[in-house]
Amino acid sequence: MSDSEIVVDGRGLEPPEPMERVLAALEQLQPGQRVRFLIHRQPYPLYGILDRYHYTYTVESCADGQFEIWISPP
């Protein structure tokens, strides 16, 4: 982890905790930072929120079936 990212590990957590954690991290972002969100399933409701508030994000699927989502502010 570096100062330019906030890591949120939502793997294995039950809803709505992963969503609550990643939304809290987005509120803490400073200029030049992004969120790296680790999750064990596709967080489809999150994508709608990110789109609505114009965040940019990339989704990478890992070999183990989990996902890594990089989120940057608008």
PyMOL Python script that loads the backbone (N, CA, C, O; Angstrom):
from pymol import cmd

cmd.read_pdbstr("""\
ATOM      1  N   MET A   1       0.848  -1.182   0.000  1.00  0.00           N
ATOM      2  CA  MET A   1       0.000   0.000   0.000  1.00  0.00           C
ATOM      3  C   MET A   1       0.886   1.236   0.000  1.00  0.00           C
ATOM      4  O   MET A   1       1.964   1.240   0.595  1.00  0.00           O
ATOM      5  N   SER A   2       0.425   2.276  -0.668  1.00  0.00           N
ATOM      6  CA  SER A   2       1.160   3.529  -0.676  1.00  0.00           C
ATOM      7  C   SER A   2       0.239   4.642  -0.203  1.00  0.00           C
ATOM      8  O   SER A   2      -0.952   4.434   0.028  1.00  0.00           O
ATOM      9  N   ASP A   3       0.820   5.833  -0.064  1.00  0.00           N
ATOM     10  CA  ASP A   3       0.020   6.976   0.355  1.00  0.00           C
ATOM     11  C   ASP A   3      -0.995   7.379  -0.699  1.00  0.00           C
ATOM     12  O   ASP A   3      -1.927   8.130  -0.409  1.00  0.00           O
ATOM     13  N   SER A   4      -0.825   6.887  -1.923  1.00  0.00           N
ATOM     14  CA  SER A   4      -1.731   7.279  -3.003  1.00  0.00           C
ATOM     15  C   SER A   4      -2.956   6.373  -3.095  1.00  0.00           C
ATOM     16  O   SER A   4      -3.790   6.549  -3.983  1.00  0.00           O
ATOM     17  N   GLU A   5      -3.071   5.413  -2.193  1.00  0.00           N
ATOM     18  CA  GLU A   5      -4.238   4.533  -2.223  1.00  0.00           C
ATOM     19  C   GLU A   5      -4.741   4.211  -0.824  1.00  0.00           C
ATOM     20  O   GLU A   5      -3.988   4.179   0.149  1.00  0.00           O
ATOM     21  N   ILE A   6      -6.030   3.977  -0.769  1.00  0.00           N
ATOM     22  CA  ILE A   6      -6.673   3.469   0.439  1.00  0.00           C
ATOM     23  C   ILE A   6      -7.156   2.074   0.094  1.00  0.00           C
ATOM     24  O   ILE A   6      -7.933   1.909  -0.847  1.00  0.00           O
ATOM     25  N   VAL A   7      -6.718   1.074   0.828  1.00  0.00           N
ATOM     26  CA  VAL A   7      -7.116  -0.305   0.555  1.00  0.00           C
ATOM     27  C   VAL A   7      -8.297  -0.668   1.440  1.00  0.00           C
ATOM     28  O   VAL A   7      -8.264  -0.489   2.658  1.00  0.00           O
ATOM     29  N   VAL A   8      -9.346  -1.183   0.797  1.00  0.00           N
ATOM     30  CA  VAL A   8     -10.520  -1.673   1.517  1.00  0.00           C
ATOM     31  C   VAL A   8     -10.649  -3.153   1.185  1.00  0.00           C
ATOM     32  O   VAL A   8     -10.838  -3.523   0.026  1.00  0.00           O
ATOM     33  N   ASP A   9     -10.545  -3.992   2.201  1.00  0.00           N
ATOM     34  CA  ASP A   9     -10.656  -5.436   2.002  1.00  0.00           C
ATOM     35  C   ASP A   9     -12.044  -5.888   2.465  1.00  0.00           C
ATOM     36  O   ASP A   9     -12.303  -6.009   3.662  1.00  0.00           O
ATOM     37  N   GLY A  10     -12.918  -6.132   1.506  1.00  0.00           N
ATOM     38  CA  GLY A  10     -14.276  -6.562   1.815  1.00  0.00           C
ATOM     39  C   GLY A  10     -14.474  -8.052   1.645  1.00  0.00           C
ATOM     40  O   GLY A  10     -15.599  -8.544   1.734  1.00  0.00           O
ATOM     41  N   ARG A  11     -13.393  -8.779   1.402  1.00  0.00           N
ATOM     42  CA  ARG A  11     -13.500 -10.224   1.164  1.00  0.00           C
ATOM     43  C   ARG A  11     -14.012 -10.937   2.399  1.00  0.00           C
ATOM     44  O   ARG A  11     -13.501 -10.751   3.504  1.00  0.00           O
ATOM     45  N   GLY A  12     -15.025 -11.754   2.194  1.00  0.00           N
ATOM     46  CA  GLY A  12     -15.561 -12.566   3.269  1.00  0.00           C
ATOM     47  C   GLY A  12     -16.539 -11.853   4.189  1.00  0.00           C
ATOM     48  O   GLY A  12     -17.124 -12.480   5.072  1.00  0.00           O
ATOM     49  N   LEU A  13     -16.726 -10.554   3.997  1.00  0.00           N
ATOM     50  CA  LEU A  13     -17.672  -9.814   4.834  1.00  0.00           C
ATOM     51  C   LEU A  13     -19.085  -9.953   4.272  1.00  0.00           C
ATOM     52  O   LEU A  13     -19.273 -10.096   3.064  1.00  0.00           O
ATOM     53  N   GLU A  14     -20.051  -9.909   5.143  1.00  0.00           N
ATOM     54  CA  GLU A  14     -21.450 -10.000   4.734  1.00  0.00           C
ATOM     55  C   GLU A  14     -21.992  -8.606   4.427  1.00  0.00           C
ATOM     56  O   GLU A  14     -21.622  -7.631   5.082  1.00  0.00           O
ATOM     57  N   PRO A  15     -22.879  -8.517   3.420  1.00  0.00           N
ATOM     58  CA  PRO A  15     -23.512  -7.229   3.122  1.00  0.00           C
ATOM     59  C   PRO A  15     -24.271  -6.727   4.337  1.00  0.00           C
ATOM     60  O   PRO A  15     -24.843  -7.526   5.078  1.00  0.00           O
ATOM     61  N   PRO A  16     -24.288  -5.448   4.551  1.00  0.00           N
ATOM     62  CA  PRO A  16     -23.798  -4.362   3.693  1.00  0.00           C
ATOM     63  C   PRO A  16     -22.407  -3.868   4.074  1.00  0.00           C
ATOM     64  O   PRO A  16     -21.994  -2.801   3.621  1.00  0.00           O
ATOM     65  N   GLU A  17     -21.672  -4.620   4.899  1.00  0.00           N
ATOM     66  CA  GLU A  17     -20.391  -4.122   5.404  1.00  0.00           C
ATOM     67  C   GLU A  17     -19.373  -3.757   4.311  1.00  0.00           C
ATOM     68  O   GLU A  17     -18.742  -2.705   4.423  1.00  0.00           O
ATOM     69  N   PRO A  18     -19.181  -4.575   3.258  1.00  0.00           N
ATOM     70  CA  PRO A  18     -18.221  -4.153   2.231  1.00  0.00           C
ATOM     71  C   PRO A  18     -18.613  -2.819   1.586  1.00  0.00           C
ATOM     72  O   PRO A  18     -17.755  -1.966   1.357  1.00  0.00           O
ATOM     73  N   MET A  19     -19.900  -2.637   1.296  1.00  0.00           N
ATOM     74  CA  MET A  19     -20.366  -1.388   0.693  1.00  0.00           C
ATOM     75  C   MET A  19     -20.143  -0.220   1.649  1.00  0.00           C
ATOM     76  O   MET A  19     -19.687   0.843   1.229  1.00  0.00           O
ATOM     77  N   GLU A  20     -20.456  -0.403   2.915  1.00  0.00           N
ATOM     78  CA  GLU A  20     -20.267   0.664   3.901  1.00  0.00           C
ATOM     79  C   GLU A  20     -18.793   1.052   4.001  1.00  0.00           C
ATOM     80  O   GLU A  20     -18.460   2.234   4.094  1.00  0.00           O
ATOM     81  N   ARG A  21     -17.927   0.066   3.981  1.00  0.00           N
ATOM     82  CA  ARG A  21     -16.489   0.352   4.104  1.00  0.00           C
ATOM     83  C   ARG A  21     -15.946   1.093   2.892  1.00  0.00           C
ATOM     84  O   ARG A  21     -15.175   2.042   3.039  1.00  0.00           O
ATOM     85  N   VAL A  22     -16.340   0.672   1.701  1.00  0.00           N
ATOM     86  CA  VAL A  22     -15.802   1.334   0.514  1.00  0.00           C
ATOM     87  C   VAL A  22     -16.374   2.748   0.380  1.00  0.00           C
ATOM     88  O   VAL A  22     -15.653   3.654  -0.039  1.00  0.00           O
ATOM     89  N   LEU A  23     -17.639   2.961   0.721  1.00  0.00           N
ATOM     90  CA  LEU A  23     -18.208   4.309   0.659  1.00  0.00           C
ATOM     91  C   LEU A  23     -17.544   5.224   1.682  1.00  0.00           C
ATOM     92  O   LEU A  23     -17.322   6.401   1.399  1.00  0.00           O
ATOM     93  N   ALA A  24     -17.225   4.706   2.863  1.00  0.00           N
ATOM     94  CA  ALA A  24     -16.518   5.500   3.870  1.00  0.00           C
ATOM     95  C   ALA A  24     -15.122   5.880   3.369  1.00  0.00           C
ATOM     96  O   ALA A  24     -14.663   7.000   3.591  1.00  0.00           O
ATOM     97  N   ALA A  25     -14.454   4.950   2.696  1.00  0.00           N
ATOM     98  CA  ALA A  25     -13.122   5.238   2.152  1.00  0.00           C
ATOM     99  C   ALA A  25     -13.195   6.318   1.076  1.00  0.00           C
ATOM    100  O   ALA A  25     -12.318   7.179   1.007  1.00  0.00           O
ATOM    101  N   LEU A  26     -14.225   6.284   0.241  1.00  0.00           N
ATOM    102  CA  LEU A  26     -14.371   7.302  -0.791  1.00  0.00           C
ATOM    103  C   LEU A  26     -14.510   8.693  -0.181  1.00  0.00           C
ATOM    104  O   LEU A  26     -14.018   9.673  -0.740  1.00  0.00           O
ATOM    105  N   GLU A  27     -15.174   8.776   0.952  1.00  0.00           N
ATOM    106  CA  GLU A  27     -15.334  10.071   1.625  1.00  0.00           C
ATOM    107  C   GLU A  27     -14.013  10.592   2.178  1.00  0.00           C
ATOM    108  O   GLU A  27     -13.867  11.796   2.388  1.00  0.00           O
ATOM    109  N   GLN A  28     -13.050   9.708   2.415  1.00  0.00           N
ATOM    110  CA  GLN A  28     -11.756  10.098   2.989  1.00  0.00           C
ATOM    111  C   GLN A  28     -10.704  10.420   1.941  1.00  0.00           C
ATOM    112  O   GLN A  28      -9.608  10.862   2.285  1.00  0.00           O
ATOM    113  N   LEU A  29     -11.019  10.204   0.658  1.00  0.00           N
ATOM    114  CA  LEU A  29     -10.021  10.415  -0.382  1.00  0.00           C
ATOM    115  C   LEU A  29      -9.496  11.842  -0.375  1.00  0.00           C
ATOM    116  O   LEU A  29     -10.252  12.807  -0.256  1.00  0.00           O
ATOM    117  N   GLN A  30      -8.182  11.948  -0.504  1.00  0.00           N
ATOM    118  CA  GLN A  30      -7.503  13.228  -0.661  1.00  0.00           C
ATOM    119  C   GLN A  30      -7.100  13.367  -2.129  1.00  0.00           C
ATOM    120  O   GLN A  30      -7.057  12.368  -2.848  1.00  0.00           O
ATOM    121  N   PRO A  31      -6.805  14.583  -2.586  1.00  0.00           N
ATOM    122  CA  PRO A  31      -6.375  14.755  -3.977  1.00  0.00           C
ATOM    123  C   PRO A  31      -5.218  13.820  -4.320  1.00  0.00           C
ATOM    124  O   PRO A  31      -4.249  13.714  -3.570  1.00  0.00           O
ATOM    125  N   GLY A  32      -5.332  13.155  -5.446  1.00  0.00           N
ATOM    126  CA  GLY A  32      -4.291  12.243  -5.906  1.00  0.00           C
ATOM    127  C   GLY A  32      -4.410  10.828  -5.387  1.00  0.00           C
ATOM    128  O   GLY A  32      -3.620   9.966  -5.773  1.00  0.00           O
ATOM    129  N   GLN A  33      -5.371  10.565  -4.526  1.00  0.00           N
ATOM    130  CA  GLN A  33      -5.553   9.217  -3.994  1.00  0.00           C
ATOM    131  C   GLN A  33      -6.636   8.468  -4.757  1.00  0.00           C
ATOM    132  O   GLN A  33      -7.456   9.060  -5.459  1.00  0.00           O
ATOM    133  N   ARG A  34      -6.613   7.151  -4.597  1.00  0.00           N
ATOM    134  CA  ARG A  34      -7.679   6.293  -5.120  1.00  0.00           C
ATOM    135  C   ARG A  34      -7.903   5.164  -4.134  1.00  0.00           C
ATOM    136  O   ARG A  34      -7.100   4.934  -3.230  1.00  0.00           O
ATOM    137  N   VAL A  35      -9.013   4.464  -4.327  1.00  0.00           N
ATOM    138  CA  VAL A  35      -9.363   3.338  -3.464  1.00  0.00           C
ATOM    139  C   VAL A  35      -9.092   2.038  -4.221  1.00  0.00           C
ATOM    140  O   VAL A  35      -9.432   1.912  -5.397  1.00  0.00           O
ATOM    141  N   ARG A  36      -8.492   1.100  -3.552  1.00  0.00           N
ATOM    142  CA  ARG A  36      -8.300  -0.265  -4.064  1.00  0.00           C
ATOM    143  C   ARG A  36      -9.210  -1.154  -3.231  1.00  0.00           C
ATOM    144  O   ARG A  36      -8.959  -1.375  -2.047  1.00  0.00           O
ATOM    145  N   PHE A  37     -10.265  -1.661  -3.854  1.00  0.00           N
ATOM    146  CA  PHE A  37     -11.292  -2.430  -3.166  1.00  0.00           C
ATOM    147  C   PHE A  37     -11.159  -3.902  -3.533  1.00  0.00           C
ATOM    148  O   PHE A  37     -11.238  -4.263  -4.707  1.00  0.00           O
ATOM    149  N   LEU A  38     -10.957  -4.748  -2.533  1.00  0.00           N
ATOM    150  CA  LEU A  38     -10.835  -6.190  -2.721  1.00  0.00           C
ATOM    151  C   LEU A  38     -12.141  -6.821  -2.257  1.00  0.00           C
ATOM    152  O   LEU A  38     -12.606  -6.558  -1.148  1.00  0.00           O
ATOM    153  N   ILE A  39     -12.728  -7.650  -3.107  1.00  0.00           N
ATOM    154  CA  ILE A  39     -14.049  -8.207  -2.798  1.00  0.00           C
ATOM    155  C   ILE A  39     -14.173  -9.601  -3.420  1.00  0.00           C
ATOM    156  O   ILE A  39     -13.551  -9.891  -4.442  1.00  0.00           O
ATOM    157  N   HIS A  40     -14.965 -10.440  -2.805  1.00  0.00           N
ATOM    158  CA  HIS A  40     -15.108 -11.831  -3.232  1.00  0.00           C
ATOM    159  C   HIS A  40     -16.233 -12.051  -4.247  1.00  0.00           C
ATOM    160  O   HIS A  40     -16.452 -13.179  -4.689  1.00  0.00           O
ATOM    161  N   ARG A  41     -16.940 -10.993  -4.615  1.00  0.00           N
ATOM    162  CA  ARG A  41     -17.982 -11.111  -5.652  1.00  0.00           C
ATOM    163  C   ARG A  41     -18.147  -9.744  -6.311  1.00  0.00           C
ATOM    164  O   ARG A  41     -17.692  -8.729  -5.783  1.00  0.00           O
ATOM    165  N   GLN A  42     -18.797  -9.732  -7.457  1.00  0.00           N
ATOM    166  CA  GLN A  42     -19.027  -8.464  -8.152  1.00  0.00           C
ATOM    167  C   GLN A  42     -19.978  -7.594  -7.324  1.00  0.00           C
ATOM    168  O   GLN A  42     -21.077  -8.041  -6.996  1.00  0.00           O
ATOM    169  N   PRO A  43     -19.586  -6.375  -6.982  1.00  0.00           N
ATOM    170  CA  PRO A  43     -20.456  -5.489  -6.213  1.00  0.00           C
ATOM    171  C   PRO A  43     -21.319  -4.614  -7.137  1.00  0.00           C
ATOM    172  O   PRO A  43     -21.134  -3.399  -7.203  1.00  0.00           O
ATOM    173  N   TYR A  44     -22.247  -5.237  -7.835  1.00  0.00           N
ATOM    174  CA  TYR A  44     -23.040  -4.523  -8.844  1.00  0.00           C
ATOM    175  C   TYR A  44     -23.719  -3.259  -8.314  1.00  0.00           C
ATOM    176  O   TYR A  44     -23.724  -2.258  -9.030  1.00  0.00           O
ATOM    177  N   PRO A  45     -24.291  -3.240  -7.111  1.00  0.00           N
ATOM    178  CA  PRO A  45     -24.900  -1.985  -6.635  1.00  0.00           C
ATOM    179  C   PRO A  45     -23.881  -0.840  -6.517  1.00  0.00           C
ATOM    180  O   PRO A  45     -24.224   0.326  -6.714  1.00  0.00           O
ATOM    181  N   LEU A  46     -22.641  -1.181  -6.199  1.00  0.00           N
ATOM    182  CA  LEU A  46     -21.610  -0.152  -6.083  1.00  0.00           C
ATOM    183  C   LEU A  46     -21.369   0.529  -7.425  1.00  0.00           C
ATOM    184  O   LEU A  46     -21.166   1.743  -7.470  1.00  0.00           O
ATOM    185  N   TYR A  47     -21.388  -0.224  -8.510  1.00  0.00           N
ATOM    186  CA  TYR A  47     -21.121   0.360  -9.830  1.00  0.00           C
ATOM    187  C   TYR A  47     -22.126   1.461 -10.163  1.00  0.00           C
ATOM    188  O   TYR A  47     -21.757   2.485 -10.737  1.00  0.00           O
ATOM    189  N   GLY A  48     -23.377   1.255  -9.808  1.00  0.00           N
ATOM    190  CA  GLY A  48     -24.396   2.282 -10.053  1.00  0.00           C
ATOM    191  C   GLY A  48     -24.114   3.555  -9.269  1.00  0.00           C
ATOM    192  O   GLY A  48     -24.298   4.657  -9.785  1.00  0.00           O
ATOM    193  N   ILE A  49     -23.669   3.412  -8.027  1.00  0.00           N
ATOM    194  CA  ILE A  49     -23.338   4.571  -7.200  1.00  0.00           C
ATOM    195  C   ILE A  49     -22.131   5.302  -7.789  1.00  0.00           C
ATOM    196  O   ILE A  49     -22.127   6.530  -7.886  1.00  0.00           O
ATOM    197  N   LEU A  50     -21.121   4.549  -8.174  1.00  0.00           N
ATOM    198  CA  LEU A  50     -19.925   5.164  -8.747  1.00  0.00           C
ATOM    199  C   LEU A  50     -20.261   5.914 -10.032  1.00  0.00           C
ATOM    200  O   LEU A  50     -19.776   7.024 -10.249  1.00  0.00           O
ATOM    201  N   ASP A  51     -21.083   5.317 -10.878  1.00  0.00           N
ATOM    202  CA  ASP A  51     -21.501   5.988 -12.115  1.00  0.00           C
ATOM    203  C   ASP A  51     -22.281   7.261 -11.815  1.00  0.00           C
ATOM    204  O   ASP A  51     -22.051   8.296 -12.439  1.00  0.00           O
ATOM    205  N   ARG A  52     -23.187   7.185 -10.876  1.00  0.00           N
ATOM    206  CA  ARG A  52     -24.034   8.335 -10.542  1.00  0.00           C
ATOM    207  C   ARG A  52     -23.201   9.533 -10.086  1.00  0.00           C
ATOM    208  O   ARG A  52     -23.524  10.679 -10.401  1.00  0.00           O
ATOM    209  N   TYR A  53     -22.124   9.257  -9.341  1.00  0.00           N
ATOM    210  CA  TYR A  53     -21.295  10.337  -8.808  1.00  0.00           C
ATOM    211  C   TYR A  53     -20.011  10.552  -9.615  1.00  0.00           C
ATOM    212  O   TYR A  53     -19.095  11.243  -9.169  1.00  0.00           O
ATOM    213  N   HIS A  54     -19.959   9.956 -10.798  1.00  0.00           N
ATOM    214  CA  HIS A  54     -18.897  10.186 -11.788  1.00  0.00           C
ATOM    215  C   HIS A  54     -17.504   9.745 -11.349  1.00  0.00           C
ATOM    216  O   HIS A  54     -16.504  10.311 -11.789  1.00  0.00           O
ATOM    217  N   TYR A  55     -17.440   8.736 -10.483  1.00  0.00           N
ATOM    218  CA  TYR A  55     -16.144   8.134 -10.176  1.00  0.00           C
ATOM    219  C   TYR A  55     -15.725   7.294 -11.368  1.00  0.00           C
ATOM    220  O   TYR A  55     -16.574   6.773 -12.092  1.00  0.00           O
ATOM    221  N   THR A  56     -14.428   7.160 -11.577  1.00  0.00           N
ATOM    222  CA  THR A  56     -13.943   6.230 -12.580  1.00  0.00           C
ATOM    223  C   THR A  56     -13.443   4.989 -11.863  1.00  0.00           C
ATOM    224  O   THR A  56     -12.934   5.067 -10.745  1.00  0.00           O
ATOM    225  N   TYR A  57     -13.589   3.852 -12.510  1.00  0.00           N
ATOM    226  CA  TYR A  57     -13.157   2.615 -11.864  1.00  0.00           C
ATOM    227  C   TYR A  57     -12.788   1.575 -12.912  1.00  0.00           C
ATOM    228  O   TYR A  57     -13.291   1.583 -14.035  1.00  0.00           O
ATOM    229  N   THR A  58     -11.902   0.692 -12.511  1.00  0.00           N
ATOM    230  CA  THR A  58     -11.545  -0.464 -13.321  1.00  0.00           C
ATOM    231  C   THR A  58     -11.717  -1.699 -12.449  1.00  0.00           C
ATOM    232  O   THR A  58     -11.458  -1.674 -11.246  1.00  0.00           O
ATOM    233  N   VAL A  59     -12.155  -2.766 -13.077  1.00  0.00           N
ATOM    234  CA  VAL A  59     -12.403  -4.020 -12.370  1.00  0.00           C
ATOM    235  C   VAL A  59     -11.473  -5.079 -12.944  1.00  0.00           C
ATOM    236  O   VAL A  59     -11.425  -5.295 -14.155  1.00  0.00           O
ATOM    237  N   GLU A  60     -10.740  -5.733 -12.056  1.00  0.00           N
ATOM    238  CA  GLU A  60      -9.872  -6.831 -12.470  1.00  0.00           C
ATOM    239  C   GLU A  60     -10.340  -8.089 -11.757  1.00  0.00           C
ATOM    240  O   GLU A  60     -10.490  -8.097 -10.535  1.00  0.00           O
ATOM    241  N   SER A  61     -10.570  -9.151 -12.521  1.00  0.00           N
ATOM    242  CA  SER A  61     -10.913 -10.425 -11.893  1.00  0.00           C
ATOM    243  C   SER A  61      -9.610 -11.186 -11.648  1.00  0.00           C
ATOM    244  O   SER A  61      -8.745 -11.264 -12.520  1.00  0.00           O
ATOM    245  N   CYS A  62      -9.493 -11.733 -10.465  1.00  0.00           N
ATOM    246  CA  CYS A  62      -8.295 -12.463 -10.061  1.00  0.00           C
ATOM    247  C   CYS A  62      -8.466 -13.946 -10.377  1.00  0.00           C
ATOM    248  O   CYS A  62      -9.585 -14.428 -10.554  1.00  0.00           O
ATOM    249  N   ALA A  63      -7.360 -14.654 -10.446  1.00  0.00           N
ATOM    250  CA  ALA A  63      -7.385 -16.084 -10.763  1.00  0.00           C
ATOM    251  C   ALA A  63      -8.192 -16.884  -9.750  1.00  0.00           C
ATOM    252  O   ALA A  63      -8.739 -17.935 -10.085  1.00  0.00           O
ATOM    253  N   ASP A  64      -8.271 -16.396  -8.514  1.00  0.00           N
ATOM    254  CA  ASP A  64      -8.992 -17.122  -7.463  1.00  0.00           C
ATOM    255  C   ASP A  64     -10.487 -16.804  -7.435  1.00  0.00           C
ATOM    256  O   ASP A  64     -11.195 -17.239  -6.526  1.00  0.00           O
ATOM    257  N   GLY A  65     -10.978 -16.041  -8.434  1.00  0.00           N
ATOM    258  CA  GLY A  65     -12.402 -15.727  -8.509  1.00  0.00           C
ATOM    259  C   GLY A  65     -12.805 -14.464  -7.762  1.00  0.00           C
ATOM    260  O   GLY A  65     -13.978 -14.092  -7.760  1.00  0.00           O
ATOM    261  N   GLN A  66     -11.850 -13.809  -7.134  1.00  0.00           N
ATOM    262  CA  GLN A  66     -12.153 -12.573  -6.429  1.00  0.00           C
ATOM    263  C   GLN A  66     -11.915 -11.388  -7.358  1.00  0.00           C
ATOM    264  O   GLN A  66     -11.469 -11.559  -8.493  1.00  0.00           O
ATOM    265  N   PHE A  67     -12.217 -10.183  -6.869  1.00  0.00           N
ATOM    266  CA  PHE A  67     -12.136  -8.999  -7.706  1.00  0.00           C
ATOM    267  C   PHE A  67     -11.345  -7.908  -7.012  1.00  0.00           C
ATOM    268  O   PHE A  67     -11.372  -7.769  -5.789  1.00  0.00           O
ATOM    269  N   GLU A  68     -10.641  -7.138  -7.825  1.00  0.00           N
ATOM    270  CA  GLU A  68      -9.902  -5.970  -7.367  1.00  0.00           C
ATOM    271  C   GLU A  68     -10.446  -4.789  -8.164  1.00  0.00           C
ATOM    272  O   GLU A  68     -10.407  -4.793  -9.394  1.00  0.00           O
ATOM    273  N   ILE A  69     -10.949  -3.784  -7.464  1.00  0.00           N
ATOM    274  CA  ILE A  69     -11.578  -2.641  -8.117  1.00  0.00           C
ATOM    275  C   ILE A  69     -10.810  -1.390  -7.712  1.00  0.00           C
ATOM    276  O   ILE A  69     -10.661  -1.095  -6.526  1.00  0.00           O
ATOM    277  N   TRP A  70     -10.328  -0.666  -8.704  1.00  0.00           N
ATOM    278  CA  TRP A  70      -9.607   0.577  -8.481  1.00  0.00           C
ATOM    279  C   TRP A  70     -10.581   1.713  -8.752  1.00  0.00           C
ATOM    280  O   TRP A  70     -11.166   1.788  -9.833  1.00  0.00           O
ATOM    281  N   ILE A  71     -10.758   2.601  -7.773  1.00  0.00           N
ATOM    282  CA  ILE A  71     -11.732   3.675  -7.872  1.00  0.00           C
ATOM    283  C   ILE A  71     -11.019   5.021  -7.698  1.00  0.00           C
ATOM    284  O   ILE A  71     -10.281   5.235  -6.736  1.00  0.00           O
ATOM    285  N   SER A  72     -11.262   5.916  -8.654  1.00  0.00           N
ATOM    286  CA  SER A  72     -10.686   7.260  -8.608  1.00  0.00           C
ATOM    287  C   SER A  72     -11.810   8.283  -8.565  1.00  0.00           C
ATOM    288  O   SER A  72     -12.884   8.062  -9.124  1.00  0.00           O
ATOM    289  N   PRO A  73     -11.556   9.409  -7.895  1.00  0.00           N
ATOM    290  CA  PRO A  73     -12.600  10.434  -7.810  1.00  0.00           C
ATOM    291  C   PRO A  73     -12.866  11.099  -9.151  1.00  0.00           C
ATOM    292  O   PRO A  73     -12.059  11.018 -10.078  1.00  0.00           O
ATOM    293  N   PRO A  74     -14.019  11.760  -9.232  1.00  0.00           N
ATOM    294  CA  PRO A  74     -14.367  12.437 -10.499  1.00  0.00           C
ATOM    295  C   PRO A  74     -13.408  13.576 -10.795  1.00  0.00           C
ATOM    296  O   PRO A  74     -13.549  14.252 -11.814  1.00  0.00           O
TER     297      PRO A  74
END
""", "prot")
cmd.dss("prot")
cmd.show_as("cartoon", "prot")
cmd.util.cbc("prot")
cmd.orient("prot")
